[in-house]
Amino acid sequence: MLPALLVTVLTASPALAYDPPPNAIRTGLAWEHLVRRDGGPGEGAGAFVGYRGSLSDDWDGWVQVAWAALPRKTGPASDLMTTTAGFSLVLDDSMFRPEIFLGAGVLASVTSRDIPVNGMVLVGAALEYQPVRWVSIGVRAELRIPFLHRQDIPSLTSLALYATWPF
């Protein structure tokens, strides 16, 4: 009995889950895919920066600004700028942090002006891994549905790799 107790005590390790601080800055790289009916460029890559604030143990609020370059295929090149905000339901707040989210925002082409200003709703999922207390890395997938000018761009998708720095 004593050897079993000693083995249990000596091999026990503390949980690797960290209590998340209430605020975090998120930066990353994203691949954007636009379904375009006008034949313009529909794929590209860009960067984003965002802020996440904890509302409770299970809910976060967030805002994000992103810009992506859309290289030309047959016509001129384009760009895509998005500003979004929303709420995330955190499914498990441990070393691995899955979440689902819902939001709304605005998209447009800032430099090329070939995509008109458009409102959108979005839904998605993210998974973060926090190997150390001061940073976590993650992947995020979004489906965006514009609600204006749907005849030009019926939907967009985004896949991002990012890092989050809590403070």
Secondary structure in CASP SS format (residue, H / E / C, confidence):
PFRMAT SS
TARGET T0000
AUTHOR 0000-0000-0000
METHOD secondary structure of the structure
MODEL  1
M C 1.00
L H 1.00
P H 1.00
A H 1.00
L H 1.00
L H 1.00
V H 1.00
T H 1.00
V H 1.00
L H 1.00
T H 1.00
A C 1.00
S C 1.00
P C 1.00
A C 1.00
L C 1.00
A C 1.00
Y C 1.00
D C 1.00
P C 1.00
P C 1.00
P C 1.00
N E 1.00
A E 1.00
I E 1.00
R E 1.00
T E 1.00
G E 1.00
L E 1.00
A E 1.00
W E 1.00
E E 1.00
H E 1.00
L E 1.00
V E 1.00
R C 1.00
R C 1.00
D C 1.00
G C 1.00
G C 1.00
P C 1.00
G C 1.00
E E 1.00
G E 1.00
A E 1.00
G E 1.00
A E 1.00
F E 1.00
V E 1.00
G E 1.00
Y E 1.00
R E 1.00
G E 1.00
S E 1.00
L C 1.00
S C 1.00
D C 1.00
D C 1.00
W E 1.00
D E 1.00
G E 1.00
W E 1.00
V E 1.00
Q E 1.00
V E 1.00
A E 1.00
W E 1.00
A E 1.00
A E 1.00
L E 1.00
P C 1.00
R C 1.00
K C 1.00
T C 1.00
G C 1.00
P C 1.00
A C 1.00
S E 1.00
D E 1.00
L E 1.00
M E 1.00
T E 1.00
T E 1.00
T E 1.00
A E 1.00
G E 1.00
F E 1.00
S E 1.00
L E 1.00
V E 1.00
L C 1.00
D C 1.00
D C 1.00
S C 1.00
M C 1.00
F E 1.00
R E 1.00
P E 1.00
E E 1.00
I E 1.00
F E 1.00
L E 1.00
G E 1.00
A E 1.00
G E 1.00
V E 1.00
L E 1.00
A E 1.00
S C 1.00
V C 1.00
T C 1.00
S C 1.00
R C 1.00
D C 1.00
I C 1.00
P C 1.00
V C 1.00
N E 1.00
G E 1.00
M E 1.00
V E 1.00
L E 1.00
V E 1.00
G E 1.00
A E 1.00
A E 1.00
L E 1.00
E E 1.00
Y E 1.00
Q E 1.00
P E 1.00
V E 1.00
R C 1.00
W C 1.00
V E 1.00
S E 1.00
I E 1.00
G E 1.00
V E 1.00
R E 1.00
A E 1.00
E E 1.00
L E 1.00
R E 1.00
I E 1.00
P E 1.00
F C 1.00
L C 1.00
H C 1.00
R C 1.00
Q C 1.00
D C 1.00
I C 1.00
P C 1.00
S E 1.00
L E 1.00
T E 1.00
S E 1.00
L E 1.00
A E 1.00
L E 1.00
Y E 1.00
A E 1.00
T E 1.00
W E 1.00
P E 1.00
F C 1.00
END
